[in-house]
Amino acid sequence: MCGIVAYLGEKEAQPLLLDGLRRLEYRGYDSSGIATLDHGVLKIAKKKGHVQALATHLSSTPIGGKIGISHTRWATHGAASDANAHPHTDQSGRLAIVHNGVVENYLALKHRLTALGHTFKSETDTEILAHLIGHYYDACNEPDRLLKAVRAALREVSGTYGIAVLHQDHPGLLVGARRGSPLLIGIAKDGHFFTSDVMAIGGHAGQVIELKDGDIATITADTHAVTTIDGGDADFIVKQVEASEAISELGSFPHYMLKEVFDQPQALRDAFRGRLDREASTVKLGGLRMTSEELRRIERIVIVGCGTARHSGLVGEYLIETLANLPVEVEYASEFRYRNTPMDPRTLVFAVSQSGETLDTLGALREAQRKGYRALGICNRVGSTMPRESDGGVYMHAGPEIGVAATKSFTSQVMIFTLIALLLGRMRYLSAAQGQELIDGIEALPGLVEKLLAQNDAIKKVAEKYHKVRSMIFLGRLHHVPVAMEGALKMKEITYINAEGYPAAELKHGIIALIDEETPTVLICPKDSVYDKNASTLQEIKARKGPVIAVATEGDTQIGTLADDVLYIPDAPEILQPILASIPLQLFAYHCAVLLGRDVDKPRNLAKSVTVE
Ligand code: F6R
């Protein structure tokens, strides 16, 4: 959510910053801006809208300088406008700041600064922070006064931040700090960067330092230093930038979402690669950092996550309960962190997050740890905050996901839960033969997904028929209830069509009132243990003239005669079907969105990684 890139070195800053902003745009795209020191003078350009609006403006009015900060915004305080775009300046107009996060006590700070004579140009909390730093800067005469001023201001801030600060009187220095919002130092041959996401500097910087919460850092063209906001020493590790962290290429695909849907066979292979143990018919997950004895002692599992990640947890609940006979609760991370959920010492917590940065999920993970529970992460972004703070976990290895709508991260998360369920199951009830059968099924899945993706054009035709409707219903039973919910989430977030997912049997308890000729129902009804029940649901909808789009198993001719349209998935063991059933729904939503002319990769009001509460 929001993105920061800052540079100081031998090269011109503007092109590097713009390039970084373009790569970070998926994190927020309400407005963007940059500030540089052009011949020693602070110059700022900012524009409402996508980074392209800023780039167009800068192509006619470039700003020079070899030092600069930049930002792409997802609005929290104040509407998306030129005035509210970052960077913001202090009262003197000589200090500029970019900020990710939320200053929660901004109103109290604003009143205090207003009483001191400060005036503000925007509605943002960030501008207050700029003024607060400026206030301390003016009160200090020491040579490291910029660092001292940032420290003093941040000690008064409650809330979250990742910031980069530039001052006209310090042309060879940038200051950055973080609490609750990621910030990294990038080390390049020709200079240094600050960024909220390594993807912004891939190809430019070969090494990074991931700052920790409470760290403050200074960079010059050829040095970097990290201390704590409290004034203490800070440890840091310099890491090589992995190839997988570099920019993801779109290739011949028109949108990242479509590319990422088609990445799924490989993402699934990468999720289980090296983790299947055929000899013992089980799974090896060293990252859990738990002995077999510790895993065997677990009596209950709590899964926390948001949005799509939570939906994967709901599939995980079904998988773990079925294969390992362990009770599982799935909680909204945002609720868990404030609720007093009863837990017992033999509870294991999983925090699921593609980005590893979602603040609600991070808060839930920290809350679980505060209460003394072992909390593990299931994350995609290597080196993000959750894997660093959790007691262990499993990386998804899905590769960068740029499209705001999560696709391959969902199926990868479900794959990881399948592995965890198999591991826990083999320690409890599953026989070796059942384990082998599952391993065979897991290894066959990527091939089945490839087969399924070949139906892209057929799915597009179905989208052509339905994309103009005002609302849709998604239904499934058992492990396909979360798939229905996820299908509905995909549909609403990228098409803005009203869509909700429910357990199919709930239809009779109220939802059926919505059924009419204009409201299609997507019914997930492959050949499984509840096939006949789903066939009855289909009849009930047809009896009320509701159009039905069925997700059915290839070769199922019966469903073809009852439903209006069918999206076919290959046959697979029941326990592995959710991965297959979710993919036609991703493509269905994608094609509806394209046909409606939506901005598929950057739907309105959303951002990829939500680092505010
Ligand atoms: C939906 C979507 C969101 C995310 C949610 C959690 O397509 O992308 O619902 O799943 O914001 O994000 P992560 O997984 O990064 O914690």
Residues whose N, C-alpha, C, O or C-beta is under 5 A from the ligand:
A	BS01	F6R	C306 G307 T308 A309 V352 S353 Q354 S355 G356 T358 V404 A405 A406 K608 V610
